[in-house]
Amino acid sequence: MEKFDVVIIGSGPGASSCAYPLKKSGLRVAVIERRLFGGTCPNDGCDPKKVLLAPLEAQAAGEALVDFGVKVAGEVDFSQAAAFKKSFTDPVSKNTKKGFNAAGIKTFFGQANFLDAHTILVDKEKIEAEKFIIATGAHSNLPKFPGSEFLKTSTDFLALEKLPKKIIIIGAGYIAFELAHLAAGFGSEVTILNRSSQALKGFDSKLADEYIALFKKNQGQYLVDIDVEKIVEKDGRFLVTGGDFSGQADFVLSATGRPANTDLGLEKAGVTFNKKGIVVNEFLQTNQPHIFALGDVLDKKQAKLTPVSSFEGNYIAQFLLGHSEPIAYPAIPTVLFAREKLAQVGTVAADSKIINMTHWYTAARIKEEKALVKLSFNADKTLLGAAVLSRNAEELINFFAIAIDEKWTSETLAKKIFAYPTIASDLDYFLQ
Ligand SMILES: Cc1cc2nc3c(=O)[nH]c(=O)nc-3n(C[C@H](O)[C@H](O)[C@H](O)COP(=O)(O)OP(=O)(O)OC[C@H]3O[C@@H](n4cnc5c(N)ncnc54)[C@H](O)[C@@H]3O)c2cc1C
């Protein structure tokens, strides 16, 4: 039986960020993966999604400036974009595994299952370790109702080579809207069905409403209070029904959450977990002190995002190498990537006023349809949180994240010079 100092289960961004520093410090490290090395983000998440978005961003930028220097807005083609996306995703698994092996990290391919608290079984091979790090991520939820076997996931959507004509998306989180925007942008007729009237949890509700209004105006249908009850297949098409709703589609996508991957014999290892994921303490230790867990598999209040998994992976590596402080998360920015980006960091009070920057130079120059910001401040005038709706939101939100962590004020900005005219040079107007 092979023995290691540390065995990491899963090979996503969280796993990578602990595997390398642990190996570098001289430990014997192994990584186990059952599907694609690299995990969700580069294979079927953030990265392919944003490659597909690039042509739509280019088109939107052109469209906004028609009659203001652009004569004809660009035409987009899904099959070309899908082929471009594949050039990013195809090499990921092979290259990730190669990277691990080149660094001396042993890789195993197959489903990992604990046999006991110190032994793992992978494809008939038993592996023993002093420490384990569970980094198994999450998977798309597929609700159960008659015909739910026809439901597709975000992974299926991001693997499409041809775009279906009509798409129904069930769910109203950021992934539902991002994929709806991609589909609509490339020419699909899109309907989002939301079982409640609350959407885009985790984002400021006023800016989320503004985003949804833009979505409905420019991209697709958004219907609330619809609980899908049934899907019936006929000649390769699907009839979706629920309450008063009845609609046909060529592709029905479930974007109803991402439950944690806890199917690895945790009971045999005596590791505590629940429906939301694995429970850990402030050192990311499970109830078995030699078994750690990180990333999307956790039951945690932090957003389940790539940089958060990486931060946690890096924390566990430092902890195992002697650092003894509890984990302290910085501000975590989150972005809905579409034509207009919706972004959030920190805490934004519902009654904070909306700053309309649509007519400011930065937004007016590119003819933004709507550019809005909401900010909340602490009593000492440092930033508590920010929400942004704008084509520039993905960059602006990072500056706000730094401002929160570093406790920037107008005095801090007075000591800095940012290139002008840029998003950063607008910070002067925001920080009091
Ligand atoms: C469509 C989509 C879009 C997203 N967009 C963004 C974005 O824009 N920005 C962002 O920050 N995040 C985004 N995310 C979330 C991001 O992908 C995840 O937060 C991130 O990948 C989590 O990293 P992880 O290391 O915790 O787990 P993962 O990356 O999920 O890796 C877990 C790995 O463990 C493997 N595994 C599971 N169980 C076992 C087992 N028993 N044995 C062996 N291997 C196992 C899995 O196959 C998987 O490869 C998106 C996700 C999706 C689905």
The ligand as an SDF file (V2000), in Angstrom:
LIG
                    3D

 53 58  0  0  0  0  0  0  0  0999 V2000
  -21.1350   27.2120  -14.8300 C   0  0  0  0  0  0  0  0  0  0  0  0
  -20.2580   27.6650  -13.6950 C   0  0  0  0  0  0  0  0  0  0  0  0
  -19.7120   28.9270  -13.7390 C   0  0  0  0  0  0  0  0  0  0  0  0
  -18.8970   29.3700  -12.6980 C   0  0  0  0  0  0  0  0  0  0  0  0
  -18.3790   30.6130  -12.7750 N   0  0  0  0  0  0  0  0  0  0  0  0
  -17.5520   31.0650  -11.8040 C   0  0  0  0  0  0  0  0  0  0  0  0
  -16.9340   32.3380  -11.9160 C   0  0  0  0  0  0  0  0  0  0  0  0
  -17.1790   33.0870  -12.8590 O   0  0  0  0  0  0  0  0  0  0  0  0
  -16.0830   32.7220  -10.9420 N   0  0  0  0  0  0  0  0  0  0  0  0
  -15.8030   31.9210   -9.8670 C   0  0  0  0  0  0  0  0  0  0  0  0
  -14.9960   32.3140   -9.0200 O   0  0  0  0  0  0  0  0  0  0  0  0
  -16.3880   30.7050   -9.7310 N   0  0  0  0  0  0  0  0  0  0  0  0
  -17.2430   30.2630  -10.6860 C   0  0  0  0  0  0  0  0  0  0  0  0
  -17.8050   29.0120  -10.5800 N   0  0  0  0  0  0  0  0  0  0  0  0
  -17.5460   28.2090   -9.3610 C   0  0  0  0  0  0  0  0  0  0  0  0
  -16.1670   27.5470   -9.4320 C   0  0  0  0  0  0  0  0  0  0  0  0
  -16.0820   26.7470  -10.5850 O   0  0  0  0  0  0  0  0  0  0  0  0
  -15.9800   26.7200   -8.1950 C   0  0  0  0  0  0  0  0  0  0  0  0
  -16.1820   27.5380   -7.0570 O   0  0  0  0  0  0  0  0  0  0  0  0
  -14.5750   26.1200   -8.1000 C   0  0  0  0  0  0  0  0  0  0  0  0
  -14.2760   25.3130   -9.2150 O   0  0  0  0  0  0  0  0  0  0  0  0
  -14.4920   25.2750   -6.8290 C   0  0  0  0  0  0  0  0  0  0  0  0
  -13.2230   24.7400   -6.7080 O   0  0  0  0  0  0  0  0  0  0  0  0
  -12.9810   23.4400   -5.8000 P   0  0  0  0  0  0  0  0  0  0  0  0
  -11.5140   23.1860   -5.8870 O   0  0  0  0  0  0  0  0  0  0  0  0
  -13.5980   23.6520   -4.4790 O   0  0  0  0  0  0  0  0  0  0  0  0
  -13.8180   22.2800   -6.5160 O   0  0  0  0  0  0  0  0  0  0  0  0
  -13.9190   21.8170   -8.0380 P   0  0  0  0  0  0  0  0  0  0  0  0
  -13.2720   22.7730   -8.9590 O   0  0  0  0  0  0  0  0  0  0  0  0
  -15.3420   21.4980   -8.2840 O   0  0  0  0  0  0  0  0  0  0  0  0
  -13.0560   20.4940   -8.0740 O   0  0  0  0  0  0  0  0  0  0  0  0
  -13.4780   19.3400   -7.4020 C   0  0  0  0  0  0  0  0  0  0  0  0
  -12.9330   18.1160   -8.1270 C   0  0  0  0  0  0  0  0  0  0  0  0
  -13.0770   16.9690   -7.2880 O   0  0  0  0  0  0  0  0  0  0  0  0
  -13.4160   15.8500   -8.0840 C   0  0  0  0  0  0  0  0  0  0  0  0
  -14.0460   14.8480   -7.2250 N   0  0  0  0  0  0  0  0  0  0  0  0
  -15.2510   14.9370   -6.5870 C   0  0  0  0  0  0  0  0  0  0  0  0
  -15.4850   13.8330   -5.8220 N   0  0  0  0  0  0  0  0  0  0  0  0
  -14.4130   13.0210   -6.0040 C   0  0  0  0  0  0  0  0  0  0  0  0
  -14.0500   11.7330   -5.5060 C   0  0  0  0  0  0  0  0  0  0  0  0
  -14.8150   11.0740   -4.6300 N   0  0  0  0  0  0  0  0  0  0  0  0
  -12.8870   11.1840   -5.9340 N   0  0  0  0  0  0  0  0  0  0  0  0
  -12.0710   11.8330   -6.8030 C   0  0  0  0  0  0  0  0  0  0  0  0
  -12.3570   13.0600   -7.2870 N   0  0  0  0  0  0  0  0  0  0  0  0
  -13.4960   13.6530   -6.8960 C   0  0  0  0  0  0  0  0  0  0  0  0
  -14.3500   16.4270   -9.1220 C   0  0  0  0  0  0  0  0  0  0  0  0
  -14.4020   15.6060  -10.2800 O   0  0  0  0  0  0  0  0  0  0  0  0
  -13.7130   17.7980   -9.3950 C   0  0  0  0  0  0  0  0  0  0  0  0
  -12.8280   17.7500  -10.5000 O   0  0  0  0  0  0  0  0  0  0  0  0
  -18.6260   28.5240  -11.6030 C   0  0  0  0  0  0  0  0  0  0  0  0
  -19.1690   27.2320  -11.5600 C   0  0  0  0  0  0  0  0  0  0  0  0
  -19.9690   26.8120  -12.5930 C   0  0  0  0  0  0  0  0  0  0  0  0
  -20.5520   25.4280  -12.5500 C   0  0  0  0  0  0  0  0  0  0  0  0
  1  2  1  0
  2  3  1  0
  2 52  2  0
  3  4  2  0
  4  5  1  0
  4 50  1  0
  5  6  2  0
  6  7  1  0
  6 13  1  0
  7  8  2  0
  7  9  1  0
  9 10  1  0
 10 11  2  0
 10 12  1  0
 12 13  2  0
 13 14  1  0
 14 15  1  0
 14 50  1  0
 15 16  1  0
 16 17  1  0
 16 18  1  0
 18 19  1  0
 18 20  1  0
 20 21  1  0
 20 22  1  0
 22 23  1  0
 23 24  1  0
 24 25  2  0
 24 26  1  0
 24 27  1  0
 27 28  1  0
 28 29  2  0
 28 30  1  0
 28 31  1  0
 31 32  1  0
 32 33  1  0
 33 34  1  0
 33 48  1  0
 34 35  1  0
 35 36  1  0
 35 46  1  0
 36 37  1  0
 36 45  1  0
 37 38  2  0
 38 39  1  0
 39 40  1  0
 39 45  2  0
 40 41  1  0
 40 42  2  0
 42 43  1  0
 43 44  2  0
 44 45  1  0
 46 47  1  0
 46 48  1  0
 48 49  1  0
 50 51  2  0
 51 52  1  0
 52 53  1  0
M  END
$$$$
